[in-house]
C-alpha cells in the first residue's frame, strides 16, 4: 500500500476530552471478550511469536485518554486498559487509534507509517515485527471480532466504521504522505 492512501486522521480532541472521565472497567470487559474470541478463532497466533511470546506491548492511541497493555503469553494472553502505560514494557507503539486499528486489520502498511512518523515505535523492534507478522499470518480482523460480540448493533457499527475508513482512504494524501511520498519496502 502506498503511503498516499494512508490517512492520519485522529479523533477530535473533544471526543478524547469526553472519554476522559469514563470508567475503564466496561471497556476492559469488552476488550477481554474480544481478545478471548480472537484467541479462540486463531488459537496459535501468540505461539507464532516464537521466542517473543510473553512479551508485553504498550499500545498508546495518541487521540485517546487511555492506553492498552497487550501481554502475549500464549496460554494467558491479556489486553488491559490503563490510564497511562507502565514503565516496564518490551515495546510501545503509538499513533492515532484509526491507524493502529488499520495496522492490526492489515489495511495500512506499518513500515510506511513508521517511516513517515505517523506511528512511533519504541523498545524491542524485533518483538514488534514478530507481533505484526503473527497478527498478519493469523488474519485477525479486530473490528469484525468486536462487532460479532455485539450482534446486529455491532454489525451496523462495523459497517459505519468501515465506510468511514473507506472515505478517509479516498480523500487523498495526508500531511504525512506529503512528507514521504513513497511506497513501503514491504
C-alpha positions as CSV (number, residue, x, y, z in Angstrom):
1,X,0.0,0.0,0.0
2,X,1.3,3.4,-0.7
3,X,1.5,5.9,2.0
4,X,-0.6,8.4,0.0
5,X,-3.5,6.1,0.6
6,X,-3.0,6.2,4.3
7,X,-4.9,8.8,6.3
8,X,-3.6,10.1,9.5
9,X,-7.0,11.0,10.9
10,X,-7.2,11.5,14.7
11,X,-10.3,11.6,16.8
12,X,-11.4,15.2,17.5
13,X,-9.9,16.5,20.8
14,X,-13.5,17.0,22.1
15,X,-14.1,13.2,21.8
16,X,-10.9,12.5,23.8
17,X,-11.9,15.0,26.4
18,X,-15.4,13.5,26.7
19,X,-13.9,10.0,27.2
20,X,-11.5,11.1,29.9
21,X,-13.9,10.8,32.9
22,X,-15.5,7.5,31.8
23,X,-14.6,4.4,33.8
24,X,-12.3,1.9,32.1
25,X,-13.9,-1.3,33.5
26,X,-16.7,-1.7,30.9
27,X,-14.2,-1.2,28.1
28,X,-11.9,-3.7,29.9
29,X,-14.7,-6.3,30.0
30,X,-15.5,-5.8,26.3
31,X,-11.9,-5.9,25.1
32,X,-11.2,-9.0,27.2
33,X,-14.1,-10.7,25.5
34,X,-12.8,-9.6,22.1
35,X,-9.3,-11.0,22.9
36,X,-10.8,-14.3,24.1
37,X,-12.7,-14.5,20.8
38,X,-9.6,-13.8,18.8
39,X,-7.7,-16.4,20.7
40,X,-10.5,-18.9,20.1
41,X,-10.6,-18.1,16.4
42,X,-6.8,-18.0,16.0
43,X,-5.5,-20.3,18.8
44,X,-1.9,-20.4,17.6
45,X,-1.5,-16.7,16.9
46,X,0.6,-16.0,20.0
47,X,2.6,-19.2,19.6
48,X,3.7,-17.8,16.2
49,X,5.7,-15.2,18.2
50,X,8.3,-17.9,19.0
51,X,11.0,-16.5,21.4
52,X,9.0,-13.3,21.6
53,X,5.9,-15.0,23.2
54,X,5.2,-13.5,26.6
55,X,6.4,-10.0,25.6
56,X,4.4,-7.0,26.8
57,X,3.4,-4.3,24.3
58,X,2.1,-0.9,25.1
59,X,-0.5,0.4,22.6
60,X,-1.0,4.1,23.0
61,X,-3.6,5.8,20.8
62,X,-2.5,9.4,20.7
63,X,-6.1,10.5,20.4
64,X,-7.5,8.7,23.4
65,X,-7.1,9.4,27.2
66,X,-6.2,5.8,27.9
67,X,-3.9,3.1,26.5
68,X,-3.6,-0.7,26.3
69,X,-1.1,-3.3,27.5
70,X,-1.0,-6.5,25.5
71,X,0.6,-9.5,27.2
72,X,1.3,-12.1,24.6
73,X,1.7,-15.2,26.8
74,X,0.4,-18.0,24.6
75,X,-1.6,-19.7,27.4
76,X,-2.8,-16.5,29.1
77,X,-2.9,-13.6,26.6
78,X,-4.3,-10.4,28.2
79,X,-5.3,-7.0,27.0
80,X,-5.5,-4.4,29.8
81,X,-6.9,-0.9,29.6
82,X,-4.8,1.7,31.5
83,X,-4.8,5.4,32.0
84,X,-1.1,5.5,31.3
85,X,1.4,2.9,30.2
86,X,3.6,1.3,32.8
87,X,7.4,1.8,32.5
88,X,8.3,-1.9,32.1
89,X,7.2,-2.8,28.6
90,X,9.1,-4.6,25.9
91,X,7.8,-2.3,23.2
92,X,5.4,0.7,22.8
93,X,3.5,1.6,19.6
94,X,1.7,4.9,19.5
95,X,-0.3,6.8,16.9
96,X,-4.0,7.7,16.1
97,X,-6.5,5.0,17.0
98,X,-7.7,4.6,13.4
99,X,-4.2,4.0,12.2
100,X,-3.5,1.4,14.9
101,X,-6.7,-0.5,14.1
102,X,-5.9,-0.3,10.4
103,X,-2.5,-1.8,11.0
104,X,-4.0,-4.7,13.0
105,X,-6.5,-5.3,10.3
106,X,-3.9,-5.1,7.6
107,X,-5.4,-2.1,5.9
108,X,-2.3,0.1,6.5
109,X,1.3,-0.6,5.9
110,X,3.2,-0.4,9.3
111,X,6.6,0.2,7.6
112,X,5.3,3.2,5.7
113,X,3.6,4.6,8.8
114,X,6.7,4.1,10.8
115,X,9.0,5.8,8.3
116,X,6.5,8.7,7.8
117,X,6.4,9.1,11.6
118,X,2.6,8.6,11.6
119,X,3.3,6.0,14.3
120,X,6.1,5.8,16.8
121,X,7.6,2.5,17.9
122,X,9.9,2.3,20.9
123,X,11.7,-0.6,22.5
124,X,12.3,-4.0,21.1
125,X,11.8,-3.6,17.3
126,X,12.2,-7.3,16.6
127,X,9.4,-8.1,19.1
128,X,7.2,-5.6,17.3
129,X,8.0,-7.1,13.9
130,X,7.2,-10.6,15.4
131,X,3.9,-9.4,16.7
132,X,3.0,-7.8,13.4
133,X,3.9,-11.0,11.5
134,X,1.9,-13.2,13.9
135,X,-1.2,-11.0,13.6
136,X,-0.8,-10.8,9.8
137,X,-0.4,-14.6,9.5
138,X,-3.5,-15.2,11.6
139,X,-5.6,-12.8,9.5
140,X,-7.2,-11.1,12.5
141,X,-9.9,-8.6,11.9
142,X,-10.4,-6.8,15.2
143,X,-13.4,-4.8,14.0
144,X,-15.2,-7.9,12.9
145,X,-14.4,-9.8,16.1
146,X,-15.6,-7.0,18.3
147,X,-18.7,-6.3,16.2
148,X,-19.7,-10.0,16.3
149,X,-19.9,-9.9,20.1
150,X,-22.4,-7.0,19.9
151,X,-24.8,-8.7,17.5
152,X,-26.8,-6.7,14.9
153,X,-26.0,-3.3,16.5
154,X,-22.3,-4.3,16.4
155,X,-22.5,-5.2,12.7
156,X,-24.2,-1.9,12.0
157,X,-21.4,0.0,13.8
158,X,-18.8,-2.1,11.9
159,X,-20.3,-1.2,8.6
160,X,-20.4,2.5,9.5
161,X,-16.7,2.4,10.7
162,X,-15.6,0.6,7.5
163,X,-17.4,3.2,5.4
164,X,-15.7,6.0,7.2
165,X,-12.3,4.3,6.8
166,X,-13.0,3.8,3.1
167,X,-13.9,7.5,2.7
168,X,-10.8,8.6,4.6
169,X,-8.6,6.5,2.3
170,X,-10.2,8.0,-0.8
171,X,-9.6,11.6,0.5
172,X,-6.0,11.5,-0.8
173,X,-2.7,12.3,0.7
174,X,-2.3,13.2,4.3
175,X,0.3,15.6,5.6
176,X,2.4,12.6,6.4
177,X,2.3,11.3,2.9
178,X,3.3,14.7,1.5
179,X,6.4,14.5,3.6
180,X,7.2,10.9,2.4
181,X,5.6,10.0,-0.9
182,X,7.0,6.6,-1.5
183,X,5.8,3.1,-1.1
184,X,6.9,0.7,1.6
185,X,9.7,-1.7,1.0
186,X,7.4,-4.4,2.4
